[in-house]
Amino acid sequence: MVKNTLEDYKATIKLKYEIEKMGSHSSFLLNPSRAKLRKLCAELFKNDANADDLKSFSAFFQFDFVPNCSNKLKDQTDRFRPIETFFKGETDLTDIEAVNIAAILVGFNPRPYLKFSKIESFKKELNLIDSHEGTVVPKVTGEEKVAINNNMENDGIIQQSFLVKKQMRFLQTPQIIPAMLLIFILGGFVYWFLTKKTCMQWQKDHYEAVVCETEELGIVNLYSKLPMNENMLTFKKIEVSDTTTFFKHNKPILWYYKNGDHLDFFNAPGFHPENEKTLKPITQYMIDKYVK
């Protein structure tokens, strides 16, 4: 059984970067800098972070990610320099933990490298693809067919690897420049017409799906655009009175932030969209003092 190597991992991440820099995170990735990559990292972890990604974060930065660690992360801006030059094709990455962070920034799966390396290499299956280019298709036994079918049911990993590795071979051909230009043009066309609203933005008292592109000249909006999170589209700022229901089964159903001499109320936990401060669950003391 041949395992995928670190070089395979880095090559597929670079290919994913070439795709994602024209996607919803293009403002961060199209011309990456250390500061832009740091901001993207903070947004990705704030909105959606799984256990593996949190472990990669801790291993790379030497501290755990928590929602209020943005200031601490700012001090780590220079840590993104090798990733910046890796994306730009200027240097290679040798630190596995840095490679894992790069995978997170472009949304590459399977990650981290330990998980990627345990997947059987797809060289045998790729020989089937090579048959379309005039090579001989190797003989595959019944047991091998079963193994391939089982792998194809494993979260679509083989299908993704087929595409990625075929694209990697294509990148080595002399026609790379005009072909990549065509891909970017077609990709931009599809993105513009089919996936316009892939961001969201705070609008007075709720989030709305918006176009990710920069606002037209003369139009000003105080709130930043964030990657789309459909769960946050139900997050709202609400007005309350002394007749409002604050608890259900003795548990708070509203959250607040103390803004000067009054409270801003929201229908779910999270962060205040205007200052990113952590919301607190309502208490009877705060109701008696500020509402009644």
Secondary structure, 3 states (H helix, E strand, C coil): CCECCHHHHHHHHHHHHHHHCCCCCHHHHCCCCHHHHHHHHHHHHHHCCCHHHHHHHHHHHCCCCCCCCHHHHHCCHHHHHHHHHHHCCCCCCCCHHHHHHHHHHHCCCCCCHHHHHCCECCHHHHHHHHHHHCCCCCCCCHHHHHHHHHHHCCCCHHHHHHHHHHHHHHCCCCCHHHHHHHHHHHHHHHHHHHCCCCEEEEECCEEEEECCCCCCCCCCCCCCEEECCHHHHHCEEECCCCCCCCEECCEECCEEEEECCEEEEECCCCECCCCCCECEECCHHHHHHHCC
